[in-house]
């Protein structure tokens, strides 16, 4: 997460100057949607589960 934050802070001024503010925000919004899709598809739901249940389900998926 820190690496992604660093990359956004590094790229934002450059992209704003070259693409404009609207295109920069749309680009970042696109990557947010992609990351949401990947997280929804590949990360297991843990709501309402104990740590033991989460650990057991992760061990079974290996």
C-alpha positions in Angstrom: 0.0 0.0 0.0 2.8 2.4 0.8 4.4 1.6 -2.5 1.2 2.4 -4.4 0.8 5.7 -2.4 4.4 6.6 -3.3 3.8 5.9 -6.9 0.6 8.0 -7.1 2.4 10.9 -5.4 5.3 10.6 -7.8 3.1 10.3 -10.9 0.3 12.8 -10.1 2.2 16.0 -10.9 3.7 14.6 -14.1 0.4 13.2 -15.4 -1.5 16.4 -14.5 1.0 18.5 -16.5 0.9 16.1 -19.5 -2.7 14.8 -19.6 -4.6 17.4 -17.7 -6.4 17.1 -14.4 -9.6 15.4 -15.7 -7.7 12.7 -17.6 -5.4 12.1 -14.6 -8.3 11.5 -12.3 -10.1 9.2 -14.8 -6.9 7.2 -15.2 -6.6 6.7 -11.4 -10.3 5.9 -11.2 -9.8 3.2 -13.8 -7.1 1.6 -11.8 -9.2 1.8 -8.7 -12.0 -0.1 -10.5 -9.5 -2.7 -11.7 -8.1 -3.2 -8.2 -11.6 -3.5 -6.8 -12.5 -6.2 -9.4 -9.3 -8.2 -8.6 -9.9 -7.9 -4.8 -13.5 -9.0 -5.2 -12.6 -11.9 -7.4 -9.4 -13.3 -5.6 -9.6 -12.3 -2.0 -11.8 -14.4 0.3 -14.6 -12.9 2.4 -13.8 -12.9 6.1 -16.8 -11.1 7.6 -18.3 -12.9 10.6 -15.5 -15.5 10.7 -13.2 -16.1 13.7 -9.4 -16.0 13.2 -9.4 -19.8 13.5 -11.9 -20.2 10.7 -10.0 -17.8 8.5 -6.7 -19.6 9.1 -8.3 -22.9 8.4 -9.9 -21.8 5.2 -6.6 -20.2 4.0 -4.7 -23.5 4.7 -7.2 -25.5 2.8 -6.8 -23.3 -0.3 -3.1 -23.9 -0.6 
